[in-house]
Amino acid sequence: MNNKSPFARRFLNSAATRILLGAMLAFGTATLVKAQGEIASGTIVGAGSGSYVYNLTFSDAAGATSPIGSVWYAWIPGQFYLPGVPTAAFAPAGWTANISANSVQFVANSPANDIAPGGSLSGFSYQAAFSPAQLAAAPNSGVSFAYSGGLFSEAGKQFTVQAVPEPSAQILLLSGATTLWLMRRRTGHSAGS
């Protein structure tokens, strides 16, 4: 015994359809967010003269659902981005480093050494004849790929390693800014006298 008008039945069915579609969209979005995999980031600091040393730190975001088990630094499929071939490469304990043309591969020796979501790991480095300025000028030099296991264990995620100025450059920049501020302050006091 249904005493609702055809219009009321269509409205209820359409409202139910919207609710069902909204719930499906919310579930699909939550599933997509959960399927993030590794969410890599990295920093690099260069120092030295003649033979330059580059120290890297890699991180996996807290929202990641997979650890990082390998990183191919300065590389995407078919492209090598460093301005020259490194002369040596080093990895922290539990990882290996391998120079591959103008790039470096870092691979964990076992899943126990992976970078867990929310974690970071330093101790990755390489030596090269090119300077930090040459590295900064090389297009895409920080573009890299991270994998949840070994290299090519899955599709991987592209990310960019960000350059961090070496401490001496930061001190020089800070002292220059302080000097400018003091000069401006003195000029302001002189004009007011």
C-alpha atoms as one frame of an Amber mdcrd trajectory, in Angstrom:
protein
   0.000   0.000   0.000   2.006   2.881  -1.331   0.171   6.202  -1.079   3.056
   8.399  -2.301   2.631  10.258  -5.549   4.843   9.356  -8.560   6.601  12.717
  -8.112   7.415  11.913  -4.444   8.712   8.436  -5.395  10.996   9.937  -8.115
  12.245  12.597  -5.700  13.032  10.000  -3.025  14.696   7.744  -5.578  16.756
  10.644  -6.914  17.729  11.741  -3.372  18.694   8.158  -2.563  20.718   8.026
  -5.768  22.573  11.225  -4.838  23.325   9.876  -1.366  24.543   6.587  -2.827
  26.727   8.400  -5.389  28.104  10.704  -2.663  28.977   7.721  -0.486  30.682
   5.995  -3.426  32.659   9.167  -4.200  33.759   9.503  -0.568  34.782   5.829
  -0.454  36.645   6.136  -3.751  38.502   9.243  -2.565  39.453   7.551   0.704
  40.697   4.520  -1.225  42.732   6.770  -3.543  44.277   8.581  -0.578  45.098
   5.230   1.032  46.734   4.050  -2.206  49.336   6.833  -2.046  52.293   4.460
  -1.724  55.580   6.154  -0.963  55.586   9.971  -0.784  59.268  10.794  -1.184
  61.157  14.024  -0.692  64.818  14.818  -0.369  67.438  17.468   0.264  71.006
  17.886  -0.943  73.896  19.954   0.387  77.080  20.419  -1.649  80.448  21.440
  -0.237  84.134  21.418  -1.069  86.366  22.636  -3.844  87.830  20.712  -6.752
  86.351  17.413  -5.627  82.899  18.315  -4.319  80.924  16.202  -1.843  77.125
  16.109  -2.025  75.181  14.839   1.003  71.591  13.714   0.574  68.731  12.980
   2.954  65.602  11.154   1.805  62.233  11.174   3.597  58.895   9.383   3.273
  55.897  11.493   4.354  53.818  10.489   7.367  50.796  10.017   5.067  52.606
   7.450   2.899  51.312   3.896   2.855  54.532   2.297   1.586  58.151   2.596
   2.676  60.958   3.719   0.373  63.215   0.828  -0.561  65.197   2.484  -3.344
  65.880   5.854  -4.936  67.285   6.559  -8.382  68.652  10.075  -7.907  68.882
  12.548 -10.853  67.089  10.174 -13.205  63.769   9.434 -14.846  63.355   6.663
 -17.433  65.680   7.467 -20.312  67.106  10.694 -18.799  70.216  11.250 -16.642
  70.320  14.730 -15.093  73.626  15.326 -13.307  76.024  17.674 -15.162  78.728
  14.966 -15.087  79.430  11.432 -13.919  80.103  11.210 -10.149  83.523   9.832
  -9.165  82.258   7.910  -6.110  78.977   7.189  -4.303  78.227   6.138  -0.728
  75.167   4.920   1.186  74.306   4.558   4.881  74.482   1.174   6.601  71.960
  -1.245   5.121  71.949   0.447   1.707  74.146   0.269  -1.396  75.104   3.013
  -3.855  75.760   2.553  -7.563  76.758   5.181 -10.142  74.760   4.852 -13.354
  75.933   7.342 -16.012  75.012  10.865 -14.755  72.894   9.556 -11.852  73.150
   7.506  -8.653  71.088   4.516  -7.520  70.535   3.904  -3.798  68.959   0.571
  -2.792  68.122  -0.876   0.650  69.730  -4.292   1.258  66.557  -5.611   2.924
  63.046  -4.335   3.772  64.234  -3.888   7.376  66.389  -0.969   6.130  63.637
   0.787   4.138  62.681   4.367   4.979  59.373   3.962   6.819  56.440   6.361
   6.333  57.095   9.417   8.492  60.832   8.695   8.588  63.944  10.051   6.960
  67.463   8.779   6.418  70.708  10.648   5.797  74.163   9.329   4.941  73.632
   9.150   1.175  76.385  10.968  -0.709  78.480  11.201  -3.827  81.631  12.962
  -4.972  81.947  14.783  -8.281  84.111  17.277 -10.156  81.152  19.598 -10.878
  80.441  22.443  -8.446  77.191  23.151  -6.566  76.643  26.089  -8.958  76.971
  23.758 -11.970  74.598  21.290 -10.317  72.058  24.058  -9.655  72.324  25.226
 -13.287  71.753  21.718 -14.697  68.098  21.419 -15.752  66.126  18.896 -13.665
  69.206  17.844 -11.663  67.106  17.025  -8.591  64.400  15.027 -10.381  64.449
  11.462  -9.045  62.348   8.312  -8.608  61.523   6.419  -5.398  60.298   2.824
  -5.203  58.672   0.920  -2.353  61.030  -2.017  -2.917  64.020  -2.421  -5.192
  64.389  -0.452  -8.407  61.437  -1.114 -10.736  59.617  -3.127  -8.012  56.543
  -1.036  -8.948  55.776   2.065 -11.019  57.623   4.331  -8.567  56.979   7.961
  -7.724  58.776  10.939  -9.203  59.945  13.647  -6.794  62.502  16.457  -6.730
  65.453  16.682  -4.350  65.733  20.271  -3.077  69.120  21.989  -2.708  69.926
  23.408   0.729  72.642  26.092   0.943  75.722  24.967   2.830  76.029  26.501
   6.331  78.829  28.909   5.336  76.641  30.348   2.554  73.779  30.791   5.018
  76.056  32.611   7.476  77.343  34.878   4.687  73.789  35.663   3.595  72.714
  36.378   7.180  75.695  38.646   7.850  75.028  40.569   4.614  71.383  41.073
   5.556  72.382  42.218   9.047  74.898  44.719   7.601  72.256  46.146   5.245
  69.794  46.460   8.114  72.356  48.281  10.293  73.295  50.656   7.454  69.641
  51.448   6.797  69.046  52.001  10.491  71.986  54.425  10.770  70.830  56.312
   7.688  67.357  56.628   9.212  68.777  58.000  12.481  71.069  60.460  10.638
  68.190  61.870   8.618  66.095  62.364  11.753  68.809  64.279  13.654
